[in-house]
Amino acid sequence: MSLISNTPKPPYFAVIFTSTRTEGDNGYGEMANRMVELAQQQSGFLGIESAREELGITVSYWTDLDSIKNWKANVEHLEAQKTGRKSWYDSFKVRISKVERDYGN
């Protein structure tokens, strides 16, 4: 998989998850990999990009808002969200935006 998602012609939607982590892995890496696998199986999923240093940023791309809503309500994803709040994140923010234009090479 490419580091940069090959998204379709806009419009589509982006979920931007920004976080700062707690100390240690505590199962985070394994769960993060599972969430990518699971997201890829969801209807409306278009791609994902992620970077982590002092600040973690993961952007997932979706065809529509209903697909995002369904992903947020996925049972395994709900469990990961719960564990994240309790164990993995000092702070986080989720932003959802509509992509109107994209370009690149």
Residue frames relative to the residue before (quaternion, step in Angstrom):
aa qw qx qy qz dx dy dz
M 1.0000 0.0000 0.0000 0.0000 0.00 0.00 0.00
S 0.4788 -0.6715 0.4964 0.2709 3.56 -0.97 0.93
L 0.5489 -0.6107 0.4554 0.3439 3.57 -1.15 0.55
I 0.7282 0.3146 -0.1951 0.5768 3.57 1.20 -0.60
S 0.4353 -0.7260 0.4760 0.2386 3.57 -0.69 1.12
N 0.3336 -0.7101 0.5884 0.1956 3.53 -1.10 0.79
T 0.0444 -0.8412 0.5382 -0.0283 3.55 0.20 1.32
P 0.5519 -0.6159 0.4422 0.3472 3.59 -1.20 0.49
K 0.6966 -0.4057 0.3631 0.4673 3.52 -1.34 -0.06
P 0.4875 -0.6675 0.4722 0.3064 3.63 -0.88 0.91
P 0.5703 -0.0694 -0.7977 -0.1833 1.49 -2.41 0.62
Y 0.0749 0.7211 -0.6884 0.0223 3.48 -1.39 0.54
F 0.4757 -0.6963 0.4729 0.2554 3.57 -1.25 0.11
A 0.1986 -0.7585 0.6114 0.1067 3.54 -1.23 0.62
V 0.1655 -0.7243 0.6602 0.1100 3.53 -1.10 0.84
I 0.1235 -0.8019 0.5843 0.0169 3.55 -0.59 1.21
F 0.0611 -0.7960 0.6019 -0.0180 3.55 -0.54 1.24
T 0.0415 -0.7976 0.6005 -0.0393 3.54 -0.56 1.24
S 0.0762 0.8313 -0.5427 0.0927 3.58 -0.81 0.95
T 0.2064 -0.6813 0.6728 0.2014 3.47 -1.44 0.25
R 0.3645 -0.7772 0.4899 0.1517 3.55 -0.92 1.02
T 0.4865 -0.5862 0.5576 0.3299 3.47 -1.41 0.31
E 0.6611 -0.4907 0.3811 0.4205 3.59 -1.30 0.12
G 0.8166 0.2844 -0.2039 0.4590 3.58 -1.17 0.66
D 0.5727 -0.6102 0.4377 0.3288 3.52 -1.29 0.37
N 0.0120 0.8595 -0.5105 -0.0234 3.59 0.89 -0.95
G 0.7305 -0.4226 0.2282 0.4855 3.59 1.05 0.80
Y 0.4058 0.7486 -0.4510 0.2673 3.59 1.28 -0.05
G 0.6745 0.5222 -0.3108 0.4192 3.61 0.77 -1.01
E 0.6630 0.5013 -0.2981 0.4692 3.55 0.92 -0.91
M 0.6795 0.4771 -0.2924 0.4745 3.58 0.92 -0.88
A 0.6201 0.5383 -0.3494 0.4512 3.61 0.99 -0.73
N 0.6507 0.5033 -0.3101 0.4765 3.59 0.97 -0.84
R 0.6509 0.5094 -0.3155 0.4661 3.59 0.97 -0.83
M 0.6499 0.5164 -0.3307 0.4490 3.61 0.96 -0.77
V 0.6157 0.5187 -0.3482 0.4802 3.61 1.06 -0.66
E 0.6445 0.5166 -0.3169 0.4661 3.61 0.90 -0.91
L 0.6908 0.4867 -0.2734 0.4596 3.56 0.88 -0.97
A 0.6380 0.5278 -0.3269 0.4556 3.60 0.95 -0.86
Q 0.6400 0.5457 -0.3199 0.4362 3.57 1.00 -0.84
Q 0.6730 0.4912 -0.2857 0.4734 3.59 1.19 -0.48
Q 0.5773 0.6216 -0.3651 0.3833 3.58 1.26 -0.29
S 0.5439 -0.6002 0.4811 0.3353 3.54 -1.11 0.73
G 0.8000 0.2952 -0.2285 0.4697 3.56 -0.96 0.88
F 0.4966 0.6540 -0.4342 0.3703 3.61 1.26 -0.12
L 0.1673 -0.8093 0.5595 0.0626 3.58 -0.92 0.96
G 0.7608 -0.2826 0.2160 0.5428 3.62 1.05 -0.65
I 0.1812 -0.7727 0.5994 0.1043 3.53 -1.36 0.14
E 0.0590 -0.7621 0.6442 0.0257 3.55 -1.16 0.72
S 0.0112 0.8241 -0.5635 0.0569 3.57 -0.92 0.86
A 0.0092 0.7656 -0.6430 0.0179 3.55 -1.16 0.73
R 0.0177 -0.8072 0.5899 -0.0140 3.56 -1.01 0.79
E 0.1553 0.7048 -0.6820 0.1181 3.50 -0.95 1.02
E 0.8059 -0.0408 0.0657 0.5870 3.59 -0.52 -1.10
L 0.7615 0.1949 -0.0819 0.6128 3.53 1.16 -0.78
G 0.2428 -0.7659 0.5766 0.1481 3.57 -0.87 0.90
I 0.0142 -0.7790 0.6268 -0.0089 3.54 -1.00 0.88
T 0.0194 0.7668 -0.6405 0.0388 3.54 -0.82 1.06
V 0.0842 -0.7793 0.6206 0.0213 3.54 -0.87 1.02
S 0.0530 -0.7742 0.6300 0.0296 3.55 -0.81 1.01
Y 0.2839 -0.7757 0.5521 0.1138 3.54 -1.08 0.83
W 0.0670 -0.8150 0.5732 -0.0512 3.53 -0.94 1.02
T 0.5708 -0.6211 0.4243 0.3291 3.55 -1.16 0.63
D 0.8215 -0.0329 0.0857 0.5627 3.59 0.97 -0.83
L 0.6757 -0.5136 0.3561 0.3910 3.54 -1.30 0.28
D 0.6048 0.5563 -0.3619 0.4402 3.61 1.07 -0.62
S 0.6251 0.5307 -0.3350 0.4641 3.60 1.03 -0.73
I 0.6400 0.5112 -0.3152 0.4793 3.57 1.04 -0.81
K 0.6414 0.5235 -0.3153 0.4638 3.58 0.95 -0.87
N 0.6652 0.4968 -0.3000 0.4699 3.60 0.93 -0.87
W 0.6351 0.5164 -0.3284 0.4712 3.60 1.01 -0.76
K 0.6478 0.5199 -0.3229 0.4536 3.59 0.91 -0.87
A 0.7280 0.4344 -0.2291 0.4784 3.61 1.07 -0.76
N 0.4054 0.7109 -0.4836 0.3103 3.63 1.24 -0.01
V 0.5570 -0.6625 0.3904 0.3139 3.58 -0.82 1.05
E 0.6855 0.4619 -0.2947 0.4796 3.62 0.85 -0.89
H 0.6394 0.5218 -0.3210 0.4646 3.55 1.05 -0.77
L 0.6143 0.5428 -0.3414 0.4598 3.59 1.05 -0.74
E 0.6515 0.5070 -0.3113 0.4707 3.58 0.99 -0.83
A 0.6417 0.5096 -0.3195 0.4759 3.59 1.00 -0.80
Q 0.6268 0.5321 -0.3338 0.4611 3.61 1.01 -0.79
K 0.6542 0.5210 -0.3023 0.4575 3.57 0.94 -0.94
T 0.6789 0.4746 -0.2860 0.4817 3.59 0.89 -0.95
G 0.6202 0.5583 -0.3383 0.4350 3.58 1.02 -0.77
R 0.6647 0.4991 -0.3029 0.4661 3.56 0.90 -0.92
K 0.7179 0.4699 -0.2363 0.4560 3.56 1.02 -0.91
S 0.8598 0.2120 -0.0358 0.4632 3.58 0.83 -1.00
W 0.7963 0.4048 -0.1784 0.4126 3.60 0.87 -0.85
Y 0.7946 0.3214 -0.1508 0.4926 3.59 1.02 -0.68
D 0.3611 -0.6733 0.6029 0.2298 3.52 -1.07 0.87
S 0.7742 -0.1145 0.0958 0.6151 3.54 1.07 -0.83
F 0.0191 0.7896 -0.6133 0.0057 3.56 -1.24 0.47
K 0.0972 -0.7606 0.6388 0.0631 3.52 -1.32 0.37
V 0.1624 -0.7600 0.6234 0.0866 3.56 -1.07 0.82
R 0.0365 -0.7754 0.6304 -0.0092 3.53 -0.94 0.99
I 0.1312 -0.7714 0.6189 0.0685 3.56 -0.99 0.83
S 0.0474 0.8148 -0.5729 0.0753 3.54 -0.77 1.04
K 0.4241 -0.6663 0.5548 0.2616 3.50 -1.29 0.48
V 0.2841 -0.7431 0.5832 0.1642 3.56 -0.80 1.02
E 0.1723 -0.8108 0.5569 0.0529 3.55 -0.60 1.19
R 0.7972 0.0679 0.0133 0.5997 3.55 1.17 -0.65
D 0.0922 0.7667 -0.6350 0.0201 3.56 -1.13 0.66
Y 0.0227 0.7857 -0.6178 0.0211 3.55 -1.20 0.50
G 0.2261 0.7596 -0.5899 0.1546 3.55 -1.23 0.37
N 0.3884 -0.7045 0.5250 0.2778 3.55 -1.24 -0.29
